[in-house]
């Protein structure tokens, strides 16, 4: 069995699990049998599955990056530039983020969600990083299209 067969099998299993967890989420099933009007716990299995997939993706990227560096050491400078760019974006996003408490109409909600300022700061940082990477990707796509248009 080749690596392609393994990857296809993994992909089909991942798709099947995604369908199962999506159906569970929309049916508000969290495995406890409790159903409420706003069952936030139904997102638990779905989020756990997303964490597992994210961990697998990060591990595979790290492993194959290290393998690629050993196979082609001249690419190391490009890897370091990329990692440095991501770190620079993260630092700038952290400096721009705020830890100001959230404003809610309910005192209970305000007390519940505005206590942990470190979480608020890191949430803002994650949002700014996502916005920056989204903007860079859109700019890159537009730049590629313009370059291809000018080459014709």
C-alpha positions as CSV (number, residue, x, y, z in Angstrom):
1,X,0.0,0.0,0.0
2,X,1.5,3.3,-1.0
3,X,1.4,6.7,0.8
4,X,-1.3,7.8,-1.6
5,X,-3.6,5.0,-0.5
6,X,-2.9,5.8,3.1
7,X,-3.6,9.5,2.6
8,X,-6.8,8.7,0.7
9,X,-8.0,6.4,3.4
10,X,-7.2,9.0,6.1
11,X,-9.0,11.6,4.0
12,X,-12.2,9.5,3.7
13,X,-12.2,8.8,7.4
14,X,-11.7,12.5,8.2
15,X,-14.6,13.4,5.8
16,X,-16.8,10.8,7.5
17,X,-16.0,12.0,10.9
18,X,-16.6,15.6,9.9
19,X,-20.1,14.7,8.6
20,X,-20.9,12.8,11.8
21,X,-19.7,15.7,14.0
22,X,-21.5,18.2,11.9
23,X,-24.8,16.3,12.1
24,X,-24.3,16.0,15.9
25,X,-23.7,19.7,16.2
26,X,-26.8,20.7,14.2
27,X,-28.9,18.2,16.1
28,X,-27.5,19.7,19.3
29,X,-26.2,16.4,20.5
30,X,-23.3,16.4,22.9
31,X,-23.5,12.8,24.1
32,X,-25.1,13.7,27.4
33,X,-28.7,13.6,26.2
34,X,-29.3,17.2,27.5
35,X,-31.0,19.4,25.0
36,X,-31.6,23.1,25.7
37,X,-32.5,26.1,23.6
38,X,-28.9,27.1,23.3
39,X,-26.8,24.0,23.8
40,X,-23.3,25.3,23.6
41,X,-22.0,21.9,24.7
42,X,-23.0,20.4,21.4
43,X,-19.9,22.2,19.9
44,X,-17.6,20.2,22.2
45,X,-17.0,17.1,20.1
46,X,-16.8,19.2,17.0
47,X,-14.2,21.5,18.5
48,X,-12.2,18.5,19.9
49,X,-12.2,17.0,16.4
50,X,-11.0,20.3,15.0
51,X,-8.2,20.4,17.6
52,X,-7.1,16.9,16.6
53,X,-7.0,17.8,12.9
54,X,-5.1,21.0,13.6
55,X,-2.6,19.1,15.7
56,X,-2.1,16.5,12.9
57,X,-1.7,19.2,10.3
58,X,0.8,21.1,12.4
59,X,2.8,17.9,13.1
60,X,2.8,16.9,9.5
61,X,4.0,20.4,8.4
62,X,6.7,20.4,11.0
63,X,7.9,16.9,10.0
64,X,7.9,17.5,6.3
65,X,9.6,20.9,6.7
66,X,12.4,19.4,8.6
67,X,12.8,16.6,6.1
68,X,12.8,19.2,3.3
69,X,15.5,21.2,5.0
70,X,17.7,18.1,5.2
71,X,17.0,17.2,1.6
72,X,17.6,20.7,0.3
73,X,19.6,22.9,2.8
74,X,19.5,25.9,0.5
75,X,15.8,26.4,1.3
76,X,16.6,27.0,5.0
77,X,16.9,30.8,4.4
78,X,13.4,30.9,2.9
79,X,12.0,28.9,5.8
80,X,13.7,31.3,8.3
81,X,12.3,34.3,6.4
82,X,8.8,32.8,6.5
83,X,9.0,32.0,10.2
84,X,10.4,35.4,10.9
85,X,7.6,37.1,9.0
86,X,5.0,35.1,10.9
87,X,6.6,36.0,14.2
88,X,6.7,39.7,13.2
89,X,3.0,39.6,12.3
90,X,2.3,38.0,15.7
91,X,4.3,40.5,17.6
92,X,2.7,43.5,15.9
93,X,-0.8,41.9,16.4
94,X,0.0,41.4,20.1
95,X,1.1,45.1,20.4
96,X,-2.1,46.3,18.7
97,X,-4.5,44.0,20.7
98,X,-6.5,45.3,23.6
99,X,-7.3,43.7,27.0
100,X,-10.2,46.0,27.7
101,X,-13.2,44.4,29.3
102,X,-16.2,43.6,27.0
103,X,-19.4,45.6,27.5
104,X,-22.5,43.5,28.0
105,X,-26.1,44.5,28.8
106,X,-26.2,41.8,31.5
107,X,-24.1,42.1,34.6
108,X,-23.8,38.3,34.9
109,X,-22.4,38.1,31.3
110,X,-20.0,40.9,31.9
111,X,-18.7,39.3,35.1
112,X,-18.4,35.9,33.4
113,X,-16.5,37.0,30.3
114,X,-14.6,40.2,31.2
115,X,-12.5,38.9,34.1
116,X,-9.7,37.2,32.3
117,X,-7.9,40.0,30.5
118,X,-5.1,37.8,29.3
119,X,-7.6,35.7,27.3
120,X,-9.1,38.9,25.8
121,X,-5.6,40.1,24.8
122,X,-4.7,36.8,23.1
123,X,-8.1,36.6,21.4
124,X,-7.5,40.0,19.9
125,X,-4.1,38.9,18.9
126,X,-5.4,35.9,17.1
127,X,-8.0,37.9,15.3
128,X,-5.5,40.5,14.1
129,X,-3.2,37.7,12.9
130,X,-6.0,36.1,11.0
131,X,-7.0,39.4,9.5
132,X,-3.4,40.1,8.5
133,X,-2.9,36.7,6.9
134,X,-6.2,37.0,5.1
135,X,-5.2,40.4,3.7
136,X,-1.8,39.1,2.7
137,X,-3.4,36.1,0.9
138,X,-5.9,38.3,-1.0
139,X,-3.0,40.7,-2.0
140,X,-1.0,37.7,-3.1
141,X,-3.8,36.3,-5.2
142,X,-4.4,39.7,-6.8
143,X,-0.7,40.2,-7.5
144,X,-0.5,36.8,-9.1
145,X,-3.5,37.5,-11.3
146,X,-2.1,40.8,-12.5
147,X,1.3,39.3,-13.2
148,X,-0.3,36.5,-15.2
149,X,-2.4,39.0,-17.1
150,X,0.7,41.1,-17.9
151,X,2.6,38.0,-19.1
152,X,0.0,37.2,-21.8
